[in-house]
Amino acid sequence: MVSRFLRMTACALAATMAVSGMSITASASASGSALPSGGVGLSLVNNATALENIVGTEKKDVKGSANTAKAEPKAVVKELTEEDMFRNLVIAQVTNYVNVRSLPSEEGKIIGKLYDDSVGTLLGEENGWYQIKSGTVTGYVKGEFCVTGEEAVDLAKEVGTRFATVTTTTLHVRKEPSLDAPVLGLVPLGDELVVLDETEGWIQVDVEEGIGWVSTDYVDLHTEFVEAESKEEEEARLAKEAEARRKNREAAAKTVQAQQAAAPANDTPAAVVVSGEGSSEMGVAVAEYALQFVGNPYVYGGTSLTNGADCSGFVMSVYANFGVDLPHSSASDRSQGYGVEGGLENAQPGDLICYSGHVALYIGDGQIVHASTKKTGIIVSRADYKKILAIRRIF
């Protein structure tokens, strides 16, 4: 699936929604929201006509007395709730995707795709078709394959994912929403955590050590929705992914050949059986190599496969052995390689399995190997032990 996201942040809405002459932008809500995907307040800035329809206009002369000669809109805004914003979304509900067309007709040219659970902003409705803006795509989708209005409100909370991006060097995740509470775990700068709940000044997050709390002073909040992809964007993405895949395969092949040439004839690695129907040979090799380090320690910020690594450091160092450069960041790992659709049943050994603030390597049979916590070190676990955010294939 396309990895294009609409981000709705607590400080600014990444997309402008224009409906009936009104522009919608986001700002921090004064009261906040307890919804897991909430926390976004809206200000509705209208033109004079739209403002008069909502709150009315008072006509005044220069002395402030009532006057019917000229109308000046009041300098007021209507605070909208998160539900108001979601009500204006169009959310695709299809098996794969619905075509975005240039006209409200099946005769219209296909200009993009709105994938299942992806969202667009409603611009208008015509003969059973919704006009939407989603990403760079503005066009029409057939209404029977989408929901909007009240149906979109609850669905948006399900298909959108609320994230907290760490803005401090080392974030302390605490067992309770208090600075005096014991520290549950540590998260590095730039990582993204899934938000489970929000309260005044604190958010509940999911980390490898368990469910904990972090102060909103040290994170940026946003809700992500997948957007449409134009035909040109799809072609460019597929070409880029194919090129990256080719380079990674070439780098891995050269590295393995060099390692084999340098190794003594009797120095053969212990055989490790890793299953997976249709698995690539290189992916299996990655998984087998990673399994050699089970039992070694977890070290926050570490990259050593023997002396200690954290989750992304472990994945990075394993792939480095095959000549492939990956970032030392579980959040960035969610955009590496290309996406694997269909869940674990389509995963292959060597795939990156991405979670909230965590990343692991798939080894087959529904299992992963990962640098888990300081207490457990590098271990093998069930891949579905917590919610999977993405599966990414490198080769």
N, C-alpha and C positions, 0 to 999 in steps of 0.2 A: 504494500500500500504506500501511497505517497506520504512523505513525512513532512507535509506542510501543516503548520499549526496556526490557529488564531489564538492569540494570547490576550486575555482580559485581565489586566492588572489592577491592583488596589490604587495605583497612582495614575494610571492612564489606560484607556481602552485602545488596543492596537488597531482596531478598525473603526471607521466612521460609518454610522448607519443613517442614511437619509430616507425619511419616510414622510410624505405629505408636507414637504417644506420644512421639516424639523431635522435638526442634526443632534445626534446623541453622542456624548462623550462621557467617560468614566472618571470619577474622583473618589477619594476615600470616603466611606460612609461614616457619618458621625457616630452612629450607634453600633456599627459593625453587624455581623451576621453570625448566627450559630450554625448555619448550614455548612456541611463539609465542603461544598463547592461555592460557598458564599463569600461575603466580605467585599463585594463590589457595589458601590453606590453610584447612582447616575444623576447627572444634571441635564435637564432638557432645555436646550437653548433654541428658542423659536424666532421665526420672523414675526413681524407685527401682526399679520392676520392670524397665524397659528396661535400666537400668544393670546390674542383677544378671544379666540374660541375656547381656550382653556381657562383662563383666569379673568378675562374681561380687561378692557382698557379704560383708564380714567383720563378724561380730557381736561387739561388745565391751561390757564393763561400764565403770563409771566409772573402774576401776583399770587398764583396758586389757587384762584377761584375756579369753579366749574365753568367750562367753556366747550361749546359744541363745534367750534370752528376747526380746530386741529386735534389730531389724535397722536399722542405720544405713548408708546408702550411702556408699562412699568418696568423698572429694572428688577424683575423678579424671575426666579426659576422654579420649576416644579421638580422636587426631588423624587426620582423614580427608584423603585426597589429592584432587586435582582430579578424578581419575577417579571417585572415590566420589560426588562431587557431580554430575558429568555423568551418572552411571549412574541417577540419580533424576529425570532430565529426560525429558519426552515431547516429541518433535520431529516436527512435521507433515511428511509427504512426499507432497505432492499437487500437482496442476497449478496450482491457485489457492488454495483454502482448504478446511478441513474445518469443518463446523458444530459448535459447542459447544452441547450440549443440557442441559436441566434434569434429564433422567432417562436411565438407560442403555438407551435405546430410541429408535428413529426416531419414536416417538410423542411423545417428549419435546419440549418447547418449545425453539425455537432462541433461545439467549440471547447468542450471540456467534460470532466467527469466529477460528479459529486458522489463520493464513496459512502457506503453504509455507515450510519452514525456520524457522518460529516455534516457540517453546518454551513449555512449561508444566511445573509441578512435579507429579510423580505422587503422588496421594493414596491411590489404591486401584484395584482392577480388579474388574469384575463382568460376567460373560457376554460377554466380548470387547470390553468398553468400558473405557476408562481414565477415572478421575475425576482431574481436574487443577485446579490453580489457576494462572492466567496473567493477570498484571495484576490488574484488578478482577473478572475472570471466574472463577467456580468452577462446573464442570459436567462433562459427560461427552463424550468424543470416541470415535469408532469406532476400535478398535485397529488395524484393517487399513490405516488411512491414516496411521499414526504408528509411530515406533520408540522404544524405551526400553531400559533395561538396557545390556548390552554393546554393542549396536548404536548406542546414543546416545553412547557415550564418544568414539569417533573422529569421528562426525558433528558433535558439538558443537564440536569444534575447527575444523571447516570452516565451519559456519554462524555461529558467534560471531566477532566482530571485536574484537581486543585493541587498546585505545586508550591513549595517554598524553596527558593534558591538562596543558598547560604552566602552571606555578604561579609562574614568575618573569617579570619584566618583559620580558627578552629572553633567550631560550634559545639557547645555543651548541650547534649540532650539529657534532660533531667527526668527523674521518675515521677515528679509531681510538678504542677505549674507554679514553681517558686524557685527563686535564686538560691534558697537555702536547702533545696531538695538534693539528694545524692545524684551524682552524674551517672547516667545509664550508658552513654556512649559518646563518641566524638565523631564529628563530620567535618570534612575539609571545605575550604573556600570553593564556591562555584558548584558544589553538588546540589542535586535537587531531591527533595523529600516529598512524598505524597502526604497531603494534609488530610487527617481523619476528622478533626473537629477544630472549632475555633471558639475562643473565649476572650475576655478583655485582656489584651496584651500578650496572650499566649496561644499557641497552636499545638494540637496533638499530632504527632508524626509517627511514621512507621520506619524503624531502623532495624538493622540486623540483630541488635541486642534485645529488641522488643518494642513495645509501644511506649513512647515517652513524650515529653513536652519541651518546647523551645520558645524563647521570648521572641516576639515579633520585631524587636529592636535589631535583630541580627539576621533577618531574612527579608526577601522580597516575595510577595505573594502574587500568583497569577493562576488563572484557569485556562487550560488548553483545550481547544476543539480542533479537530482535523477539518481542513478546508478543501475546496475543490482544486482541481489541477487542470490547467489548460492542456490542449494537445501538444503545444510546443514545449511546455514545461515537462510533460510526461516523456517526450522524446529525448529532451536534454538530460533528464534524470536517469533514464534507462541507459543512455550512452555513457554517462559519467560512472554509473555503477558497474557497467560492463568493463570499462577501462580500468577502474580500481581493482576489480576482480582479476583481470588479466595480469596487472602489475604484481598483485599479491601472490598469485600462483607462480609467476616467474621468479619472484624474490625467494619464495619458499623452496622452489625446486633447486635453485642455485645454492642456497644455504645448506640444504640437506645434502646435496652432492659434495659440497666442500667439507662438511662434517664427516661424511662417510669416507672421503679420501684421506682425511687426516687421522682417522681412528685406526688403531692397531687391528690387524686381521682377526685376532681372537677376542676383541673387545665388542661383544654384541650385547645390546640392551636386553633386559629381561622382558619376556613376552607378556603383554597385557591385552587381554581380550576385551574389545569394546564393540558392542553390537550396534546395529542401526541400518535398517533396510535402505538401500540407495545412498548410503553415506559416501561422501567423497573420500578418496584415499588420503588426501592432505588433512581433512578434518579429523579423521580417525587418528592420524599421526599426532596431531595437536593434543587430542584427548589422552592418548596413551602417554605422551610426554608429561602432561600435567599431572597424571595420576602418580607419577614417581615421587611427588613431593607431599603426598598425603601424610599428615602427622607432624609436618614442620610448623613452626610458630606463625601466629598472626602478629604483625607489628604495624601500628598506625603510621601511615606515610611511607612504609617500607616497600622495597621492590625486589628484595632478595628471595629467591625461591628456596634457599637453604636456611638463611639466618632470620628470615621473616619478611612478610609482605602483607599489605592490606588487600582488599578485594580487587580493586582496579590495578594495583601494582602487580598482583599475581597474574591476572589476565594479560597485562602488558608484557611482563617478562616471559611468560610462556610463548606468546606470539613472537616476541623478539628473537627467540631461539630459531624461528623459521623465517627471519628476515622481514617481518611485518611490523610496522610502527603503529602502535595504538596509544591513545592518550592515557595519562594517569588520572582518570576521572570516570566514575560510574555514570555520571550524567552525560558526558560526551560519548561514551560507549553506545548510548542509545541511537546515535546517528552514524555509527560506523558500518561499513559494508552495505548490505541491502536487507530489507525487511523480509521475514518469513511469515507468511500468512497461514492461518489454520491451526495455530496453537502448537502444543508439544507433539502432536501426532505427525507434524511435518518437520519437526526439528531434527537436525543431524549432529553427530559428534563434531565438536569444534565450534558450534554456534555459541554466540554470546547470549546469555539469558539475563535480561535486565529487570531489576526490581527497584523499589523505592530505596534510594541511597545505597544500592548494592549491585554487583554484577558477578556472574559465575560462568563457567564453561560447561556446556552440555556434553555428556559422555555416552548417551544412549540409554535405552531401557527406562526412560523417565527419570534419570538421575543427573546430578551435576557434581562437579568438583569445584570448590571455592575456598578462599581464605575467609572464614566466617567471622569469628570473634577472637578476642584475646584469650578467652577461656577455652575455646575448642581448637583453635589453629586451623590448618588446612584440612578439610574434611570432605567426604562424599555425602550428599543429601538427596532427598527427593526434590525434583525440580519444581513441583507444585506446592512446596511447603508454605509459600506465601504468594500473593498476587503478582503475576508476571506483567510487566509493562511493555516489553518488546522482546522479540527474538531477532537477532541480527547475524547474518552469515558473511564471513570474510572472504572465503574462496568461492 
